[in-house]
Amino acid sequence: MFVVNVPRQASDLAARLGCAAFADGCVEVDEFGRTSVPMPLSAVVAAAASGTVAAAVLDQDLVCADFDLPHPFAKAGG
């Protein structure tokens, strides 16, 4: 059995921000992944910082699972 996957935007956020889109609704980006809407550099720095925190927590989860260690971020009693 073959299935055709048709990519589509699940959110209208890009349209609300004013990003240019192709006829199929996919957001247009240039060769560097930039959209038609300029983004302040501070937003890029905040996104990178959030990604760093998420990666650190994921790494901690994997280490705890691999070595059967208690998770330092687990809430007490839950």
Backbone bond lengths (Angstrom), bond angles and torsions (degrees), N, CA, C in turn:
res aa  C-N    CA-C-N  psi(-1)  N-CA   C-N-CA  omega(-1)  CA-C   N-CA-C  phi
1 M - - - 1.432 - - 1.527 108.17 -
2 F 1.300 116.25 136.58 1.457 122.37 176.80 1.516 108.87 -114.95
3 V 1.306 114.98 141.18 1.461 120.78 179.72 1.522 108.00 -124.21
4 V 1.311 115.92 136.04 1.452 121.04 177.39 1.524 108.24 -93.06
5 N 1.314 115.71 127.04 1.451 121.10 177.90 1.518 108.51 -102.04
6 V 1.314 116.45 119.44 1.459 120.82 179.43 1.525 107.88 -108.92
7 P 1.357 117.31 108.22 1.458 118.44 179.96 1.522 111.45 -67.76
8 R 1.308 115.26 141.38 1.466 119.98 177.21 1.524 108.20 -151.77
9 Q 1.308 115.35 156.95 1.448 120.55 178.21 1.525 108.93 -74.48
10 A 1.322 116.39 128.43 1.461 120.89 179.14 1.526 110.70 -87.48
11 S 1.314 117.04 -11.64 1.459 121.88 -177.65 1.524 109.11 -131.17
12 D 1.306 116.32 152.21 1.456 120.00 176.61 1.530 111.71 -95.51
13 L 1.333 117.13 13.52 1.469 121.02 -177.73 1.521 111.91 -57.74
14 A 1.331 117.92 -46.43 1.467 120.68 -178.85 1.528 110.82 -59.79
15 A 1.312 117.24 -41.79 1.466 121.08 178.77 1.531 110.61 -65.98
16 R 1.329 116.76 -40.80 1.466 120.14 179.06 1.523 111.75 -65.87
17 L 1.339 117.01 -29.85 1.455 120.72 177.44 1.527 112.21 -79.78
18 G 1.335 116.26 -12.96 1.452 120.69 178.30 1.514 114.79 92.03
19 C 1.328 117.63 19.33 1.470 121.25 179.16 1.527 110.21 -69.59
20 A 1.318 115.32 138.74 1.461 120.15 174.38 1.524 108.38 -67.40
21 A 1.336 115.94 145.21 1.463 120.27 -178.16 1.522 110.08 -135.53
22 F 1.326 114.85 155.74 1.460 121.14 174.17 1.529 108.78 -76.88
23 A 1.322 116.81 171.49 1.467 121.48 -178.73 1.523 111.94 -59.38
24 D 1.344 117.25 -30.53 1.465 119.74 -179.32 1.529 113.28 -83.52
25 G 1.347 116.76 1.08 1.455 120.83 177.43 1.518 114.98 95.78
26 C 1.342 117.92 -9.17 1.466 120.59 178.07 1.527 109.49 -70.17
27 V 1.312 116.22 141.42 1.458 121.45 -178.18 1.527 110.23 -71.59
28 E 1.326 116.19 133.03 1.463 121.53 176.77 1.525 109.62 -76.94
29 V 1.316 116.10 131.85 1.464 121.35 174.58 1.520 108.52 -132.70
30 D 1.347 115.65 157.29 1.459 119.40 177.01 1.525 109.41 -89.18
31 E 1.326 116.09 -172.67 1.464 119.89 -176.25 1.521 113.48 -65.77
32 F 1.333 117.27 -12.26 1.458 121.34 177.60 1.523 112.23 -103.64
33 G 1.335 117.99 5.95 1.457 122.19 178.67 1.516 113.85 82.27
34 R 1.328 117.08 13.17 1.468 120.69 -179.63 1.524 110.15 -86.09
35 T 1.317 116.34 140.42 1.458 121.40 175.03 1.516 109.46 -87.09
36 S 1.321 117.00 -178.44 1.458 121.88 179.58 1.526 112.20 -77.58
37 V 1.326 117.68 -8.25 1.462 121.68 -179.34 1.526 108.60 -100.82
38 P 1.332 117.83 119.25 1.466 119.22 179.75 1.529 110.88 -65.94
39 M 1.315 115.99 143.91 1.462 121.26 -178.79 1.520 108.71 -117.83
40 P 1.331 116.65 134.11 1.461 118.13 176.83 1.527 110.54 -63.68
41 L 1.313 116.65 142.71 1.455 121.61 -178.36 1.522 111.89 -58.34
42 S 1.327 117.31 -30.83 1.469 119.64 -179.97 1.528 111.12 -62.68
43 A 1.328 117.64 -31.71 1.466 120.57 178.04 1.520 110.82 -68.25
44 V 1.322 116.79 -35.10 1.461 121.04 178.45 1.521 109.63 -67.14
45 V 1.317 117.08 -43.35 1.462 121.48 179.52 1.531 110.06 -63.37
46 A 1.326 117.52 -42.92 1.469 120.97 178.90 1.526 110.84 -63.68
47 A 1.323 117.54 -40.66 1.469 120.81 178.74 1.522 111.11 -65.36
48 A 1.323 116.80 -40.81 1.465 120.22 178.71 1.520 110.56 -64.47
49 A 1.321 117.41 -40.71 1.465 120.99 178.77 1.522 110.91 -64.14
50 S 1.324 117.23 -41.71 1.466 120.77 178.14 1.518 110.95 -62.76
51 G 1.319 116.25 -40.02 1.463 120.39 178.50 1.510 111.86 -64.99
52 T 1.321 116.99 -36.33 1.459 121.42 178.69 1.519 110.81 -65.38
53 V 1.314 116.79 -43.48 1.469 120.89 178.39 1.524 109.93 -63.67
54 A 1.322 117.46 -45.07 1.465 120.90 179.91 1.526 110.66 -61.11
55 A 1.330 117.19 -41.48 1.459 120.53 179.50 1.522 111.41 -65.31
56 A 1.323 117.44 -39.02 1.464 120.85 179.71 1.526 111.27 -65.32
57 V 1.316 117.07 -41.38 1.465 120.73 179.34 1.528 110.15 -68.10
58 L 1.319 117.57 -40.92 1.467 121.49 176.99 1.527 110.49 -61.01
59 D 1.331 116.30 -44.56 1.456 120.57 178.07 1.528 110.77 -59.91
60 Q 1.317 116.83 -43.42 1.464 121.02 179.30 1.532 110.26 -63.02
61 D 1.320 117.37 -41.29 1.470 121.25 177.66 1.527 110.76 -59.13
62 L 1.326 116.86 -46.12 1.463 120.99 -178.25 1.529 111.89 -65.86
63 V 1.326 116.93 -42.34 1.466 120.31 178.83 1.527 110.20 -62.87
64 C 1.325 116.72 -44.95 1.467 120.44 179.61 1.531 111.10 -62.09
65 A 1.330 116.68 -40.25 1.458 120.24 179.86 1.533 111.04 -69.18
66 D 1.323 117.09 -42.57 1.472 120.95 -178.29 1.524 112.95 -65.17
67 F 1.320 116.60 -37.12 1.462 120.20 -174.61 1.528 113.49 -109.14
68 D 1.333 116.06 13.11 1.467 122.76 178.78 1.530 111.32 50.69
69 L 1.316 115.84 49.63 1.462 122.46 179.63 1.522 109.77 -100.77
70 P 1.325 117.48 153.64 1.474 118.98 174.14 1.526 109.45 -67.81
71 H 1.285 116.12 144.07 1.461 120.42 -177.55 1.523 109.70 -83.52
72 P 1.338 119.05 123.00 1.461 120.98 -176.10 1.519 113.75 -69.89
73 F 1.334 117.56 -17.93 1.466 119.76 -178.74 1.522 113.08 -98.89
74 A 1.336 117.43 2.69 1.466 120.65 -177.80 1.527 109.42 -69.34
75 K 1.316 114.92 140.96 1.465 120.47 177.38 1.513 108.71 -75.70
76 A 1.318 116.73 140.33 1.468 121.18 179.41 1.521 109.90 -65.42
77 G 1.315 116.10 132.06 1.471 121.25 176.49 1.513 113.96 75.15
78 G 1.315 119.89 10.89 1.438 115.87 -177.96 1.443 115.42 -153.76
